[in-house]
């Protein structure tokens, strides 16, 4: 069964690098948004969310709350260069993070 992961990150290089890493998971499609509002508009298409917490136009915590309302129990990974808070996410990765570690965490949550 194909799964879709939404990556929301305002640093385009980080977003694109993470998207490539996550696309290596079998049966996985990746959507990318570069700000919170664009991410919000794509939430309904996602089976999992990987979001930065500090985003323009809508912060990551608000995205997580809305995603949890739409898809309770769906995997959520939060990332931030700021203080290490999970913000309602299942997993938190401080920046700089290993894209391989994020990929493995998501693999465990999506396909376990």
C-alpha positions as CSV (number, residue, x, y, z in Angstrom):
1,X,0.0,0.0,0.0
2,X,1.5,3.3,-1.1
3,X,1.9,6.0,1.6
4,X,2.4,9.7,1.2
5,X,4.6,11.7,3.5
6,X,4.4,15.5,3.7
7,X,7.6,17.4,4.4
8,X,7.1,21.0,5.6
9,X,10.4,22.9,5.9
10,X,11.2,26.5,5.0
11,X,14.9,25.8,4.3
12,X,14.5,24.5,0.7
13,X,17.8,22.7,0.7
14,X,16.9,20.8,3.9
15,X,13.4,20.1,2.6
16,X,14.6,18.8,-0.7
17,X,17.3,16.7,0.9
18,X,14.9,15.1,3.3
19,X,12.3,14.5,0.6
20,X,14.9,12.6,-1.5
21,X,15.9,10.5,1.6
22,X,12.3,9.7,2.4
23,X,11.5,8.8,-1.2
24,X,13.9,5.9,-0.9
25,X,11.4,4.2,1.4
26,X,9.5,1.6,-0.7
27,X,5.9,2.4,-1.7
28,X,6.4,6.0,-0.5
29,X,5.5,9.3,-2.2
30,X,6.7,12.6,-0.8
31,X,5.0,16.0,-1.0
32,X,7.0,19.1,0.0
33,X,5.8,22.5,1.2
34,X,8.2,25.4,2.0
35,X,5.9,27.2,4.5
36,X,3.2,26.3,7.0
37,X,0.2,27.6,5.0
38,X,1.2,25.6,1.9
39,X,1.7,22.6,4.2
40,X,-1.7,23.1,5.7
41,X,-3.3,22.9,2.2
42,X,-1.6,19.5,1.6
43,X,-2.4,17.9,5.0
44,X,-5.4,15.9,3.6
45,X,-3.2,14.1,1.1
46,X,-0.6,12.9,3.7
47,X,-0.4,9.7,5.6
48,X,2.5,11.1,7.7
49,X,3.9,14.5,8.5
50,X,7.5,15.7,8.9
51,X,7.6,19.3,9.9
52,X,9.9,22.0,11.1
53,X,8.4,23.8,14.1
54,X,9.5,27.3,13.1
55,X,7.8,28.1,9.8
56,X,6.6,31.2,8.0
57,X,2.8,31.8,7.6
58,X,1.8,29.0,10.1
59,X,4.0,27.3,12.7
60,X,4.7,23.6,12.9
61,X,2.8,23.2,16.1
62,X,-0.4,24.4,14.4
63,X,0.2,22.1,11.5
64,X,0.6,19.1,13.9
65,X,-2.7,20.0,15.8
66,X,-4.6,20.2,12.5
67,X,-3.0,17.0,11.1
68,X,-3.9,15.1,14.4
69,X,-7.5,16.3,14.0
70,X,-7.7,15.1,10.4
71,X,-5.8,11.9,10.9
72,X,-5.6,10.7,14.5
73,X,-2.8,8.2,15.0
74,X,-0.9,9.1,11.8
75,X,2.9,9.4,12.3
76,X,4.3,12.9,13.0
77,X,7.9,13.9,13.2
78,X,8.9,17.4,14.3
79,X,12.3,19.0,13.7
80,X,13.7,22.3,14.9
81,X,16.9,24.2,15.6
82,X,15.3,25.6,18.7
83,X,14.6,24.0,22.0
84,X,13.9,20.3,21.9
85,X,10.1,20.1,22.2
86,X,8.0,17.4,20.7
87,X,5.0,19.7,20.2
88,X,2.6,16.8,20.0
89,X,4.8,14.9,17.6
90,X,5.7,11.2,17.9
91,X,9.4,11.9,17.4
92,X,11.6,15.0,17.6
93,X,14.9,15.6,15.8
94,X,17.0,18.6,16.7
95,X,18.8,20.3,13.8
96,X,21.1,19.4,12.4
97,X,19.7,15.9,12.1
98,X,20.5,12.8,10.1
99,X,18.2,12.3,7.2
100,X,18.8,8.6,7.5
101,X,17.7,8.6,11.1
102,X,14.5,10.5,10.2
103,X,13.9,8.0,7.4
104,X,14.4,5.0,9.7
105,X,12.1,6.5,12.3
106,X,9.4,7.1,9.7
107,X,9.8,3.6,8.3
108,X,9.2,2.1,11.8
109,X,6.1,4.3,12.3
110,X,4.6,3.8,8.8
111,X,5.4,0.2,8.0
112,X,5.8,-1.6,11.4
